[in-house]
Amino acid sequence: MSGPADGAAADPSSARPPSGLAQLLSALFYGTCSFLIVLVNKALLTTYRFPSPIVLGIGQMAATIMILYVSKLNRIIHFPDFDKKIPRKLFPLPLLYVGNHLSGLASTSRLSLPMFTVLRKFTIPLTLLLEAVILGKQYSLDIVASVVAIVVGAFLAAGADLAFNLEGYILVFLNDIFTAANGVYTKQKMDPKELGKYGLLFYNACFMIVPTLVLSVSTGDLQQATEFNQWKNVVFVIQFLLSCFLGFLLMYSTVLCSYYNSALTTAVVGAIKNVSVAYIGMFVGGDYVFSALNFVGLNVCMAGGLRYSFLTLSSQLKPKQPVDEENIPPDVKS
Protein backbone atom coordinates (compact mmCIF):
# COMPACT_ATOMS: atom_id res chain seq x y z
CA MET A 1 0.00 0.00 0.00
CA SER A 2 1.33 3.43 -0.91
CA GLY A 3 2.20 5.78 1.93
CA PRO A 4 1.97 9.52 2.31
CA ALA A 5 5.05 9.89 0.19
CA ASP A 6 2.92 9.25 -2.87
CA GLY A 7 1.02 12.44 -2.18
CA ALA A 8 4.26 14.29 -1.77
CA ALA A 9 5.55 12.91 -5.06
CA ALA A 10 2.64 14.55 -6.79
CA ASP A 11 3.66 17.92 -5.37
CA PRO A 12 7.42 18.28 -5.58
CA SER A 13 7.15 22.04 -5.34
CA SER A 14 5.46 21.93 -1.94
CA ALA A 15 8.72 22.74 -0.16
CA ARG A 16 9.00 26.16 -1.85
CA PRO A 17 6.37 28.88 -2.30
CA PRO A 18 4.51 28.85 -5.64
CA SER A 19 5.71 31.22 -8.34
CA GLY A 20 3.66 34.18 -9.51
CA LEU A 21 3.23 32.49 -12.92
CA ALA A 22 1.83 29.33 -11.32
CA GLN A 23 -0.60 31.43 -9.28
CA LEU A 24 -1.72 33.37 -12.36
CA LEU A 25 -2.08 30.35 -14.66
CA SER A 26 -4.00 28.32 -12.07
CA ALA A 27 -6.39 31.25 -11.55
CA LEU A 28 -6.91 31.68 -15.32
CA PHE A 29 -7.45 27.92 -15.72
CA TYR A 30 -10.09 27.94 -12.99
CA GLY A 31 -11.82 31.02 -14.44
CA THR A 32 -11.96 29.53 -17.95
CA CYS A 33 -13.33 26.16 -16.77
CA SER A 34 -15.88 27.85 -14.52
CA PHE A 35 -17.06 30.11 -17.37
CA LEU A 36 -17.43 27.27 -19.89
CA ILE A 37 -19.27 24.86 -17.60
CA VAL A 38 -21.88 27.46 -16.62
CA LEU A 39 -22.74 28.02 -20.30
CA VAL A 40 -22.78 24.29 -21.15
CA ASN A 41 -24.88 23.37 -18.09
CA LYS A 42 -27.28 26.21 -18.81
CA ALA A 43 -27.77 24.91 -22.36
CA LEU A 44 -28.40 21.36 -21.11
CA LEU A 45 -30.75 22.25 -18.26
CA THR A 46 -32.64 25.17 -19.84
CA THR A 47 -32.37 25.00 -23.64
CA TYR A 48 -32.70 21.19 -23.86
CA ARG A 49 -34.70 21.06 -20.59
CA PHE A 50 -32.76 18.07 -19.28
CA PRO A 51 -34.77 17.19 -16.14
CA SER A 52 -32.06 15.51 -14.04
CA PRO A 53 -29.34 17.75 -12.55
CA ILE A 54 -28.41 14.98 -10.09
CA VAL A 55 -27.67 12.56 -12.95
CA LEU A 56 -25.54 15.25 -14.59
CA GLY A 57 -23.63 15.58 -11.31
CA ILE A 58 -23.14 11.79 -11.17
CA GLY A 59 -21.74 11.90 -14.71
CA GLN A 60 -19.24 14.54 -13.66
CA MET A 61 -18.18 12.53 -10.60
CA ALA A 62 -17.81 9.36 -12.71
CA ALA A 63 -15.64 11.23 -15.22
CA THR A 64 -13.44 12.50 -12.37
CA ILE A 65 -12.99 8.99 -10.92
CA MET A 66 -12.19 7.37 -14.28
CA ILE A 67 -9.75 10.06 -15.44
CA LEU A 68 -7.81 10.11 -12.17
CA TYR A 69 -7.76 6.31 -11.73
CA VAL A 70 -6.54 5.67 -15.29
CA SER A 71 -3.92 8.41 -14.85
CA LYS A 72 -2.75 6.78 -11.61
CA LEU A 73 -2.55 3.33 -13.24
CA ASN A 74 -0.41 4.80 -16.03
CA ARG A 75 1.83 6.58 -13.48
CA ILE A 76 0.92 9.99 -14.86
CA ILE A 77 -0.14 11.17 -11.39
CA HIS A 78 0.26 9.81 -7.86
CA PHE A 79 -1.98 9.74 -4.81
CA PRO A 80 -2.20 7.31 -1.85
CA ASP A 81 -4.10 4.04 -2.05
CA PHE A 82 -7.16 3.78 0.16
CA ASP A 83 -6.80 3.18 3.88
CA LYS A 84 -9.19 3.53 6.81
CA LYS A 85 -7.70 6.89 7.86
CA ILE A 86 -8.69 8.65 4.63
CA PRO A 87 -12.37 9.32 5.54
CA ARG A 88 -11.25 11.02 8.77
CA LYS A 89 -8.67 13.09 6.90
CA LEU A 90 -11.25 14.23 4.33
CA PHE A 91 -14.28 14.98 6.50
CA PRO A 92 -16.30 17.21 5.99
CA LEU A 93 -15.05 17.81 2.41
CA PRO A 94 -17.08 15.03 0.68
CA LEU A 95 -20.36 16.43 2.08
CA LEU A 96 -19.43 19.98 1.07
CA TYR A 97 -18.29 18.74 -2.33
CA VAL A 98 -21.55 17.01 -3.23
CA GLY A 99 -23.65 19.80 -1.72
CA ASN A 100 -21.77 22.38 -3.78
CA HIS A 101 -22.06 20.24 -6.90
CA LEU A 102 -25.77 19.47 -6.81
CA SER A 103 -27.02 22.84 -5.51
CA GLY A 104 -25.04 24.58 -8.27
CA LEU A 105 -26.55 22.42 -11.01
CA ALA A 106 -30.08 22.68 -9.62
CA SER A 107 -29.97 26.47 -9.22
CA THR A 108 -28.56 26.94 -12.74
CA SER A 109 -31.72 25.39 -14.21
CA ARG A 110 -34.07 27.61 -12.15
CA LEU A 111 -32.55 31.09 -12.54
CA SER A 112 -31.54 33.36 -15.40
CA LEU A 113 -27.76 33.59 -15.82
CA PRO A 114 -27.59 37.27 -14.69
CA MET A 115 -29.47 36.57 -11.44
CA PHE A 116 -27.60 33.30 -10.87
CA THR A 117 -24.36 35.24 -11.27
CA VAL A 118 -25.32 38.05 -8.90
CA LEU A 119 -26.59 35.72 -6.19
CA ARG A 120 -23.43 33.59 -6.52
CA LYS A 121 -21.45 36.65 -5.44
CA PHE A 122 -22.57 36.03 -1.88
CA THR A 123 -19.83 33.38 -1.95
CA ILE A 124 -17.30 36.22 -1.48
CA PRO A 125 -18.59 37.62 1.86
CA LEU A 126 -19.17 34.06 3.08
CA THR A 127 -15.61 33.07 2.15
CA LEU A 128 -14.26 36.19 3.84
CA LEU A 129 -16.19 35.37 7.01
CA LEU A 130 -15.12 31.71 7.03
CA GLU A 131 -11.45 32.55 6.39
CA ALA A 132 -11.58 35.03 9.28
CA VAL A 133 -13.15 32.45 11.62
CA ILE A 134 -11.41 29.22 10.49
CA LEU A 135 -8.04 30.49 9.17
CA GLY A 136 -7.77 33.63 11.36
CA LYS A 137 -7.30 36.08 8.48
CA GLN A 138 -7.97 39.84 8.71
CA TYR A 139 -9.09 42.20 5.92
CA SER A 140 -8.75 45.92 5.20
CA LEU A 141 -11.57 48.46 5.30
CA ASP A 142 -11.41 48.83 1.48
CA ILE A 143 -12.09 45.12 1.02
CA VAL A 144 -14.96 45.18 3.51
CA ALA A 145 -16.46 48.23 1.70
CA SER A 146 -16.32 46.45 -1.66
CA VAL A 147 -18.05 43.42 -0.11
CA VAL A 148 -20.80 45.73 1.17
CA ALA A 149 -21.25 47.04 -2.41
CA ILE A 150 -21.59 43.44 -3.66
CA VAL A 151 -24.27 42.67 -1.08
CA VAL A 152 -26.20 45.94 -1.65
CA GLY A 153 -26.14 45.45 -5.44
CA ALA A 154 -27.30 41.85 -5.10
CA PHE A 155 -30.23 42.90 -2.88
CA LEU A 156 -31.21 45.66 -5.33
CA ALA A 157 -31.14 43.22 -8.24
CA ALA A 158 -33.04 40.56 -6.32
CA GLY A 159 -35.69 43.04 -5.14
CA ALA A 160 -36.49 43.95 -8.75
CA ASP A 161 -36.23 40.45 -10.22
CA LEU A 162 -39.35 40.08 -12.36
CA ALA A 163 -38.67 36.37 -12.86
CA PHE A 164 -38.35 35.62 -9.10
CA ASN A 165 -38.07 31.91 -8.30
CA LEU A 166 -37.99 31.11 -4.56
CA GLU A 167 -36.69 27.57 -5.04
CA GLY A 168 -33.89 28.87 -7.28
CA TYR A 169 -32.94 31.53 -4.71
CA ILE A 170 -32.79 28.99 -1.87
CA LEU A 171 -30.66 26.62 -3.96
CA VAL A 172 -28.20 29.32 -5.05
CA PHE A 173 -27.76 30.56 -1.47
CA LEU A 174 -27.07 26.97 -0.39
CA ASN A 175 -24.59 26.77 -3.27
CA ASP A 176 -22.87 29.93 -1.97
CA ILE A 177 -22.51 28.40 1.50
CA PHE A 178 -21.19 25.09 0.15
CA THR A 179 -18.76 26.84 -2.23
CA ALA A 180 -17.32 29.08 0.48
CA ALA A 181 -16.95 26.23 2.98
CA ASN A 182 -15.53 23.88 0.33
CA GLY A 183 -12.87 26.41 -0.70
CA VAL A 184 -11.75 27.13 2.87
CA TYR A 185 -11.68 23.48 4.00
CA THR A 186 -9.89 22.43 0.78
CA LYS A 187 -7.15 24.93 1.56
CA GLN A 188 -6.99 23.70 5.16
CA LYS A 189 -6.80 19.98 4.32
CA MET A 190 -4.67 20.02 1.16
CA ASP A 191 -1.44 18.78 2.72
CA PRO A 192 0.77 17.42 -0.09
CA LYS A 193 2.30 14.96 2.39
CA GLU A 194 -1.13 13.42 2.93
CA LEU A 195 -3.64 13.10 0.05
CA GLY A 196 -2.41 15.89 -2.22
CA LYS A 197 -4.49 17.57 -4.93
CA TYR A 198 -5.37 14.40 -6.82
CA GLY A 199 -6.20 12.37 -3.73
CA LEU A 200 -8.66 15.03 -2.54
CA LEU A 201 -10.43 14.99 -5.90
CA PHE A 202 -10.49 11.22 -6.30
CA TYR A 203 -11.70 10.26 -2.82
CA ASN A 204 -14.25 13.09 -2.64
CA ALA A 205 -15.86 11.76 -5.82
CA CYS A 206 -15.55 8.09 -4.73
CA PHE A 207 -17.18 8.64 -1.34
CA MET A 208 -20.12 10.63 -2.70
CA ILE A 209 -21.02 8.99 -6.03
CA VAL A 210 -22.92 6.05 -4.46
CA PRO A 211 -24.99 8.16 -2.00
CA THR A 212 -25.75 10.57 -4.85
CA LEU A 213 -26.87 7.66 -7.05
CA VAL A 214 -29.16 6.45 -4.24
CA LEU A 215 -30.57 9.97 -3.94
CA SER A 216 -31.15 10.06 -7.69
CA VAL A 217 -33.07 6.76 -7.63
CA SER A 218 -35.16 7.67 -4.57
CA THR A 219 -36.21 11.07 -5.94
CA GLY A 220 -37.09 9.75 -9.41
CA ASP A 221 -34.31 11.83 -10.96
CA LEU A 222 -32.68 8.78 -12.55
CA GLN A 223 -35.96 7.60 -14.07
CA GLN A 224 -36.56 11.06 -15.58
CA ALA A 225 -33.07 10.93 -17.11
CA THR A 226 -33.58 7.49 -18.66
CA GLU A 227 -36.94 8.58 -20.14
CA PHE A 228 -35.54 11.82 -21.56
CA ASN A 229 -36.25 12.03 -25.30
CA GLN A 230 -33.00 13.66 -26.48
CA TRP A 231 -30.55 10.78 -26.02
CA LYS A 232 -30.58 10.13 -29.78
CA ASN A 233 -29.71 13.77 -30.42
CA VAL A 234 -25.96 13.75 -31.18
CA VAL A 235 -25.50 17.43 -30.28
CA PHE A 236 -27.16 16.91 -26.88
CA VAL A 237 -25.05 13.81 -26.14
CA ILE A 238 -21.84 15.69 -27.06
CA GLN A 239 -22.81 18.56 -24.74
CA PHE A 240 -23.66 16.10 -21.94
CA LEU A 241 -20.24 14.40 -22.27
CA LEU A 242 -18.56 17.82 -22.50
CA SER A 243 -20.28 18.84 -19.26
CA CYS A 244 -19.00 15.66 -17.56
CA PHE A 245 -15.44 16.37 -18.70
CA LEU A 246 -15.71 20.05 -17.76
CA GLY A 247 -17.01 18.95 -14.35
CA PHE A 248 -13.73 17.14 -13.78
CA LEU A 249 -11.72 20.11 -15.09
CA LEU A 250 -13.64 22.51 -12.85
CA MET A 251 -13.03 20.39 -9.74
CA TYR A 252 -9.36 20.00 -10.63
CA SER A 253 -8.90 23.71 -11.42
CA THR A 254 -10.67 24.69 -8.16
CA VAL A 255 -8.29 22.55 -6.12
CA LEU A 256 -5.31 23.77 -8.17
CA CYS A 257 -6.27 27.43 -7.71
CA SER A 258 -6.83 26.92 -3.96
CA TYR A 259 -3.46 25.12 -3.75
CA TYR A 260 -1.45 27.89 -5.42
CA ASN A 261 -3.55 30.77 -4.07
CA SER A 262 -5.93 31.43 -1.19
CA ALA A 263 -9.54 30.25 -1.07
CA LEU A 264 -10.44 33.93 -1.28
CA THR A 265 -8.52 34.37 -4.55
CA THR A 266 -10.42 31.40 -6.00
CA ALA A 267 -13.69 33.11 -5.04
CA VAL A 268 -12.45 36.38 -6.57
CA VAL A 269 -11.55 34.75 -9.89
CA GLY A 270 -15.02 33.22 -9.94
CA ALA A 271 -16.46 36.71 -9.38
CA ILE A 272 -14.50 38.17 -12.32
CA LYS A 273 -15.69 35.32 -14.53
CA ASN A 274 -19.24 35.99 -13.43
CA VAL A 275 -19.15 39.51 -14.92
CA SER A 276 -18.91 38.13 -18.45
CA VAL A 277 -21.41 35.34 -17.68
CA ALA A 278 -23.94 37.89 -16.37
CA TYR A 279 -23.90 40.11 -19.44
CA ILE A 280 -23.80 37.21 -21.91
CA GLY A 281 -26.66 35.62 -19.98
CA MET A 282 -28.93 38.58 -20.75
CA PHE A 283 -28.98 37.34 -24.34
CA VAL A 284 -28.43 33.57 -23.83
CA GLY A 285 -31.03 31.25 -22.32
CA GLY A 286 -34.05 33.47 -22.96
CA ASP A 287 -35.14 33.60 -19.28
CA TYR A 288 -33.84 37.05 -18.21
CA VAL A 289 -36.58 39.69 -17.74
CA PHE A 290 -35.23 43.25 -17.89
CA SER A 291 -36.11 45.96 -15.36
CA ALA A 292 -34.24 49.23 -14.68
CA LEU A 293 -33.70 48.65 -10.93
CA ASN A 294 -32.63 45.07 -11.50
CA PHE A 295 -30.11 46.22 -14.12
CA VAL A 296 -28.75 48.93 -11.76
CA GLY A 297 -28.38 46.33 -8.99
CA LEU A 298 -26.54 43.99 -11.36
CA ASN A 299 -24.05 46.72 -12.25
CA VAL A 300 -23.50 47.83 -8.62
CA CYS A 301 -22.83 44.21 -7.68
CA MET A 302 -20.45 43.71 -10.61
CA ALA A 303 -18.57 46.95 -9.81
CA GLY A 304 -18.18 45.89 -6.17
CA GLY A 305 -16.94 42.46 -7.29
CA LEU A 306 -14.38 43.94 -9.69
CA ARG A 307 -13.16 46.44 -7.08
CA TYR A 308 -12.85 43.65 -4.55
CA SER A 309 -10.98 41.47 -7.05
CA PHE A 310 -8.56 44.31 -7.82
CA LEU A 311 -7.84 44.94 -4.12
CA THR A 312 -7.33 41.25 -3.32
CA LEU A 313 -5.10 40.44 -6.29
CA SER A 314 -3.03 43.63 -5.95
CA SER A 315 -2.36 42.83 -2.29
CA GLN A 316 -1.11 39.35 -3.29
CA LEU A 317 1.13 40.75 -6.04
CA LYS A 318 2.62 43.40 -3.73
CA PRO A 319 6.24 42.40 -2.93
CA LYS A 320 7.06 41.70 0.69
CA GLN A 321 9.28 44.19 2.48
CA PRO A 322 12.89 42.94 2.76
CA VAL A 323 14.20 42.34 6.23
CA ASP A 324 17.23 44.40 7.28
CA GLU A 325 19.29 41.83 9.16
CA GLU A 326 21.66 44.51 10.52
CA ASN A 327 18.80 45.97 12.56
CA ILE A 328 17.75 42.62 14.02
CA PRO A 329 18.89 42.25 17.64
CA PRO A 330 21.48 39.47 18.14
CA ASP A 331 19.22 37.58 20.54
CA VAL A 332 16.47 37.40 17.86
CA LYS A 333 18.96 36.20 15.22
CA SER A 334 20.07 33.36 17.44
N, C-alpha and C positions, 0 to 999 in steps of 0.2 A: 504494500500500500504506500502511495506517495505521501511524503510528509510536507510540512509547511514550506520546505525549500522550493517545492514546485511552484508555489505562489510567488515566491521571491524571484524565481527564474523568469517569470513572466514580466517582472518589473525591475530590470537591472538598473534603471535610473533612480530607484527609490532612495538611494543613499545621498543623492544630490538634488537640490531644488530644481524644478522644471524650468526650462528656458522660456523666454518670452514668446518665441516662435511656436513652441509646443502649446503654450496657453492660448495663443491666438488661433492656431489651426484647429485645436480641439473645440474652441468656442464656435468657430465658423462651421465646422462639421456638424455640431449639435444644432445650430440655427438652421442650416440647410435641410437636415433630416426632419426637424420639427415642422418646418414650413411645408415640405412636400407631403408629409403624411396627413396633415390637416386637410389639404386640398383633396388628396386621394380618398380619405375616409369620408369627407363631405360628399364627394361624388357617389360613393358606394351607398351611403346611408340615406342621402336625400334625393339625388338625381335618379338612382336605380331603385330607391326605397327598399334596400336590403333590410329585412326585419330583425336581424339577429346580431346585435353588437357583441354579445357574449361569445358567439361562435367566431366572430372576427378576431376577438381577443385571444381565443384558444389557438386560432391559426397563427397568430403572431408569436405566442409562446412556443408552439410546436416548431416554428421556423428557428427560433432562438436556440432551442435544445438541439435540434439536428445540426445546425451550422457549427455550434460550439463543440458538440461531441465529435463530429467528423474531423474538425480542425485539431482536436486533441489527439484523436487516433492517428492522424497523419503528422503529429509532432509540430504542427504549425504554431500552436499555443500550448500553454501549460496551466493547469490548475489542479488542486488536490483531489484525490479520489474521495469517495464518500466515507465519512466515519460518523459515529454517534454524537460527536461534539459539534458538528456543523449546524444543526438546527438551533442550538443555543447561541452559537456565534452570530447567526443571521437574524434571529428574532429582534425586533418586529418587522424587519424589512419585507419578508414575503407577503404579509398582510397589507402593508402599505403599497407594495408593488402592484398587487392585483386590484386593490381599491382604486389606485391611481389609473390603472389601465382601463378598467371597465367603466368607471364614472366618466372618464374622458371620452370614450367612444359613445356612451349613451347620451351625454350632453351635446356632443357634436350633431347628433341626428335631430335634436329638439330645438336648437337655437340657430338663428342666423349667424353667419361667420363674424360680422362686426360685434354683435352682442356677446357671442361666445368669447371673442378676443378680449373685450373690455372686462368682462367678469373674470376671465382667467388672470387678469392683472392683480387680483387680490392675493395671488400666490406671493407677490413681492412683499407686502407688509407681513404676511404670515411667516415667510421665510426669515425676514428680519427679526420678528419676535422670537421665533424658535431658535435662531442662531444666538440671540442675546441670552435666552434662558438656558439652552442646552450646551452651547459652545462658549458662552461668556463673552461674546463680542459686544463692542460699543460702536455707535454711529454718530456722525456729526449732525448738527442742526439742519444743514442744507439737504442732507439725505432724508431726514425725517420730514422736511417741508415738501420735498418732491413726492414722498409717499402719500402725504396728505392730499396733494393735487390729484394723484392717481385715484384715491378713494372718492374724493369729491366728484371728479369727472365720471367715475363709474356709477355713482348714485344718481347724478343728473341724467346720464344716458338710460339707466334702468327705469327711472321715474317717468320717462317719456317714451318707453318702448311700446310701440303700438302692436307689436306681435308678442306680447308678454306670455310666457309659458312657465307656470310655477314649477312644474316637474323639472324642466330644463334648468331653471335657476338653482333649485336644490341640488341637482346633480353636478352642476358646474362649481358650486361652492364646496361640495364634498371633494371634487377633483382638485380644487385649490388647496384644501387642507392636506389631502394625500400627497400632492406634488411637493408641497413645502416640507412636510415631514419626511418624505422619501429622500429628498435632496440632502437634508441635514443629516439623517441617519446613515445614508450612503457614505457621506464624507467621514462620519465618525467611525464607521465599521470597516472602511476600505484599507485595511492593513495589508500591504503587499506580502508580508511574511506569513499571513494567514491564508485567506481565500484569494486575494487579488481581484483585479477587475473582472476577469473572465469567470472566476468561481462565483462571485456575487451574482452575475447574470445567469449563469447556468443553474445554480441551485435555487435561486428565486423562482425561475420558470418551472423547474422540476417539482418543487414543493406545492405550487399553486395550480398546475394544469389539471390535476385530477379533481380537486375540490371545485374548480371552475366548470369542469365538464359535468360534474354532478349537479351544480347549480343550473347549468344550461338545460339539462334533461328535466329537472324538477319544475322549472318555470315554463317549459314548452318552447324555449328559445331554439333548441336543437331541432325540434320537429318543424318549426317555422322555416328554419334554414334549409332543411332537406326538401321541403315542399315549395321552395322559392322557384319561380318560373324562368329565371334568367341564367341557369347553369349551362345552358347550351349556347349562350351568347358569348362568343370568344372575347370580345372587348371587356365584358364584365369579369370573366374569369381571369384575364390578364391583370385587371385592376385589383382584383381580390388577392392574387398571388403577389402583386407589387406591394399591396398594403401589408401583407404578412412579412415580406422581406424588409420593408421600411420600418415595421414594428421592431424587428431585431436591430436595425441600424439606429433607430431612435434610442432604444434601451442602451445599446453600446455607447453611443455618442453622449448620452446623459451621464453615464458612469465615467467616461473618459474626461468630459468637461469638468465634472465634480472632482476627479482625481487631480487634474492639472490646475484647477482653479478652486474657488470657494463655491459652496452651494448657492450663495447669493449671486455670484457671477453667472452661474447656470440659469438662474431665474431671470437675470437681467437680459441675457442673450435671448431667452424666450420672449421677453417683453419687446425687444427690438424687432424680432421676427414677426411678432403679432401686429406691428404697425402696418406692414405690407399686407398681411392676411386680412386685416380689418377693411382696408380700402378696396382690395381686390374682391372681398366678400360682398361688397355692396352691389357688385355686378354679377357675381357667380353664385349659383344656388337658387336664386329667385325667391328667397324668403325674407329679405330685408325690407322693412317698411319705413320709409323716410319720414322724419319729423325734425323741425328746426332745433328744438331743445335736445333731442336725442343726438343729433349731429354735433351740436356744441359740446355736449358731455363726452362724446367719443373723442373729440379733438383735445379737450382739456386733459382727459385721461392719457391720451397718446403723448401729449407734450410733457406731462409729469413723468411718464415712463421713460421718455428719451432723456430728459434732464437727469433723472435718477441713474440711468445707464451711463451717461457721460461722467457723472460724479464718481460712480463706483469704479468704472474702468480706469479713469484718470488717476484715482488714488492707488490702484494696483500697479499702474505703469510708472508712478513717481519713484525715482531712485531713492534707496535708503541712504540716510546720512552716514558718511564714513566716521569711524570711531578714531579719535586721536589718542593713540596709545600712550603718548608722552604725558597726557593729562590724567591718565588713570593711576590712582594711588597704588603703590607697590603691593599693599596687602590685598587689593582687589585682583591684581594681576596673578598673584600666587594662588 
